[in-house]
Amino acid sequence: MSSKQRNKARSRSAKAGLPPGALILIGKQREEEVSIELIEFSEGDVHEAAVDDINGLHLCTGPGCVSWVNVNGIHDPEVIRKLGEVFGIHALVLEDVLNTDHRPKVEFFEDHVFFTMKMMWFGDDDVLEAEQVSIVFGDHYVLSFQERKGDLFEPTRERIRQNTGVVRKKGADFLVYRLIDIVVDNYFTIMERFDEKLDDLEERITADNEGDHIAEIQAVKREMLRLRRSLLPLREAVSALEKGVSGLVLKNNQKYFKDVYDHLVQLSDSLESNREVLGMLMDLYLANMSNRMNNVMKVLTIVSTIFIPLTFIAGIYGMNFEHMPELGWRNGYFITLGVMAALAAMMLVFFRRKRWL
């Protein structure tokens, strides 16, 4: 997120002191207009339209009929309030819909269920991005709230239009399963991208001992923590649906939520494995840094060791005593330099044979 976008994001502090159920957007402030799409379908019929007047929204109630209302944009609290009035949604649910900083969860009410999760993907700059998707469903309707237009749900819409699969033969809870399943399946794509990033980091760290990879390691670590904060609560929420806590999830459809739960367990295991690999890469990088420092210290130590006897000789003949016989030698200066050079050469040969160089 750029600094300009961060400045447009409203934090939780904006709700300080307000009563429960206050409808204030927590998240990015957007300029585009909120759009609402309606798809009504049953096994034998489908109707699709854009919703311009929320007050005139009439949902089908016939046997096997489901109304799917998808809201693109939650930055207009008035639109969310009107939808809550039409569908009889609790004010606390509407408050959570407008809070894009919320952790994934599920809440059960007498005549509807509220479910929220994070839709995640890698953006153009290869940075992990997230968008909150909230779902409210009852006997014959499903409301999905997204932060912006454009999503992963178009294949499901196409299945409904073409009457492929079993979406039109099942109830509202099965449609909710399909929406959750699409988001969870996309997590596998994210996990594969993490695998690629870790493999690339490992190759470069191993091949380039001189490189500085700490910033990349920390960036991947932050992205993994962000994914973990979304993945683990989502697993708990799907588990509650799978156990049939609400009568709105039919017994015949519970097995589908169990399948999603199994996928989330697999994703959690993969995420933990990748976190361990990332820790190993950090250790490998630190080991390379330590070896680099040791090599530098070894060279400095050898240089210091060679110059210790040379410094000793230079110190002896630099004392300037009056009765030093070598001071009177005609070639004493050159002899001393020769002895010092020979001594340095002998030490270098010794270090080479010991493989210290």
N, C-alpha and C positions, 0 to 999 in steps of 0.2 A: 504494500500500500504506500503510495507516495505521501509526502508531507502535506500536500494540498488535500488529499483525501482524508488524512488523519485529522486535519483541522475541521473537516465537515462531519466527522463522526461524533455523535453525542454519547457520552459515557454514562455509567450508572449514577454518578453524582447528580445528574439532572433530575432524578426522582427523589432526592433526599427531602424528607418532610412531607411528601405527598401521600394521600390515603391509598390503601390497597385498591387495585383495579384502575388506577389512573392511567389513561391511554397516552403514553409518550413514547415516541420511537427512541430506542437505544441502539445506535448503529449509524450507518452511512446515510446522510441526507442526499436524496437523489432529485434530479430535475424533471425526469420524464413522467408522463401521466400514468396513473395506475390503470391497468386494463384487466378486465374480468372475462374469462371464457367459460362457456357452459356446454357440456356434452351430456345429453340425456340418452340413455341406451337401455335396451332390454335385449332378450335373445333374438327377437325378430325385428327390431327397429332401432334407429339411432338418429338423433337430432343434435346439431351443433350450431351455436350462435354466440355472438358477442353480447355481453350484458352492458347496457347503457344506463338502465334505471334499476337500481338495487331494490327499491320499494316494489317494483313490478315483477320481481323475480318469483316465479312459481315453479315449485319442484314437483316432479312426478311422484305419485304414491301408489301406482298400480303394482300388481304382483310381478316380481322380478325386475322392476324398473329401478335404475340408479341414476342420480344426478351428480355429475362431477363438476364442481365449480372451482376453477383454477384462477387465483389472484396473482397477477404479475406486478409486484411492487407493494410494499407495506409502509411506505413513507408518508401516507395520508391517513392519520388516525381516524378521521371522520368516516372514511370508507370502511375501515375495519369495524367501527362502532355500528354502522348501519347493517353490515353483514351479521354482526352479533345479535342485533335485534330481530332480524328476519329469521335466523336459525335458532334463536334462544340459547346462545352460547354464554357461558358464565363469564363475568367481567374479568376474573383472574386469568382465564384462558386467553382472552383478548390481550391482556397485559403481557402475557408470555409470548404471544405471537409477535408483538412489537419489540420484544427484547431479543435482539439478534446475538446477544452475548450469552444466551442461555445454554446450559448443557443439555444434551439429548435426554429426554425423559418421556414417560407416559403417565397420564392421569385419567382416571375413570370417573364419569359422572352418571347420573341416572339414565339419561337418554342420549349421551354422546361420549366419545372418547377423544382425548387430546394427545397427539404424538408429535414430538419435534426432534429433528436430527440435523446433521450437517452434511450438505453436499459439497464434496471437495474435488479439486482438480489442480493440475499444474498449468499455470498461465504461460503466456508467450515468453516471459523472461525466466521460465523454469523455476518459478517460485510457487509454493503450495498456497492456493487460495481456497476460501470456504464461503459458503452461502447457507444461511439457515432456511430449512424447509419445515413448515409446520402443517400438520394435518389434523382436521377435525372430522369425525365421521359418525353417522348414526345409522338408522335402519335402511334408509333409502338415499342417502346423500354422502358425498365426500367433498370436503373443502380442503384445498391445498393452497398454502400461502408461500410465495417465493419473493425474494428481495428484488429480482429484476426479471425481465423477459428473456427467454432462452434457457433451456434446461435439458435434462436427460430423458424427459417423459414423452417425447415425440413418438418413439417406437410404440409405446402403449396406446397413444391416441390413434396411431395408424392401425393397430390391431383391432381397436374398437370400431373404426370406420370400415375396415375390410372384413370384420367378423372372423378373424383368424384366432386360433387358440380358444381359451375357455373364459375369457374376461367377461363377455356379455352373457354367459350362462351362469355366472356366479353373482354373489351379492356385493355390497359395498365393501365388506371386510376383505374380499379377495382383491379388489382394486387397490386397497391400501397395502396389501401384501405386495402387489406388483410394483407399486411406487417405492416401497422400502427396499425391495429386492434389487431394483435398478440402481439405487444409490449404493447399496452394499456391493453389488457387482463392480461398480466403478472403483471401489476401494481396492479391488484386486489389481486394477490398472495402476493405481497409485503405488501399491506395494511392489509391482514389477519395476516401476521407475526407481523406487528406492534401491532395489536390488542392482539395477544398472549403475546408479550413482555410487554405491558401495564398491562394486567391482572395479569401476573406473578409478575411484580413490585408492583402492588397494594396489592397483597396477602402478599408478603414478607415485605413490609413497614408496613402494618397493624399488622402482626403477630410478627414482630421483631422490637420493638421500639429501641433496642440498636444497630441495624445494620447501616452501613455506605453505603448508596445507592446513594450518590450524583454523583459519577463517572458514574454509569449506567444511571441515569436520563440525565446527560449531553450528554452521547454518543447517546442515543435515540433521544435527541433533535437535535443534529447535523445531524443525518441521516434523520430526518423529514425535516429539512431545506434544505438538499440536494435534497430530493425528491420534495419538493415544488418548488425549483428553476427550476426543469425539467418539472413539471406537469403544472404549470400555463402558461408558454410560449407555451407549446405544445397545450394547449387548444385553444389559440389564433390562432396558425398556422392551426389547423384542421378546425377552424371556417372559415378561409379564403377559404379553399378548399371547404367546405360545401356550401358556398355562391356562388360558381361558378364564382369566379373572373377570372379564366382562362378558355378559351375555350377547353383546353385539358382535363378538367373534364366534362364528358358528363352529361347532365341534368338528365338522367335516373339513373346515379350513385351517384348523389349528396345526395340522401337519405341515402346511406351507410355511407358517411362521417358525416352526421347528427347524425347517430346512434353512431359513435365513439365519436362525440362531447358530446352527452348525457352521455356516459360512463365517459368521462373526468370530466364533471360537478359533477357526482356522486362521483368520486374519490376525487375531490377537497373538496366537502362537508365532506367526511369521514376524509380527512386529517386535516381539520380545527377542526373537532370534537375531533380527537385524540390529536391535539395540546392543546386543552382545557383540556382534561383529563390529559395530561402530566403536564400542569400547576397546576392542582389540586393535582397531586401526589407530585409535588415540594412543594406546600403549606402544604400537609400532612406530608412530611418528615421534613420540617422546624418546624411544630407544634410539632412533636415528639421530635425533638432536643430541642425545647424550654421547653417542659414538662420535659425532662430529666434534663435540667439545673435547672429548678424550683425544682425538687425533690432533687437534690444535695444541692441547696441553702437552702431548707427547713430543711434538716438534719443538715447542718452546723449552721443554725440559732438556732435550738433546742439545739444543743450542746453548742453554745455560751450562750444561755439564761440560761441553767442549771449552767454553770460555772460562770456567773456574780455574784450571791449571794455568791457562794463558794469563789470566788476571793476577794469579799468584806470582808468576815470573816477572810480569811487568811491575808489580808492587815491590818485589825485592830490589830490582834495579832502579826503582824510582825513589829510593830512600836517601840517596845523595850523601852517603857517608864518605869521609875523606879517604880512608884506606880500604878501598875496594879494588882488588887486583885486576878484575875484569875491565874496570874503567880505563885502564891504560893499554888494553889490547888494541892493536891497530884495526882489526876486523871484528871487534867484540860486538858491535851493533848488528852486523850481518849474521854472525854466528848465533846470537840470541834469537833473531827473527827466524833463522833456519830451524833451531831447536823447537820453537813454538809452532812452526808450520808442520814439522815432522810429528810433533805430539798430537796436533789436531787431526792429521791424516791417520795416525795409528788409532785414535779413538773412533773415527768414522769407519775404518775397516772393522774394528771390533763390534760396533753397533750393527754394521751390515751383516756380519756373520751370525750375530744373535737375532737377526731379523727384526730389529727394532726400528729399522728404517724402511 
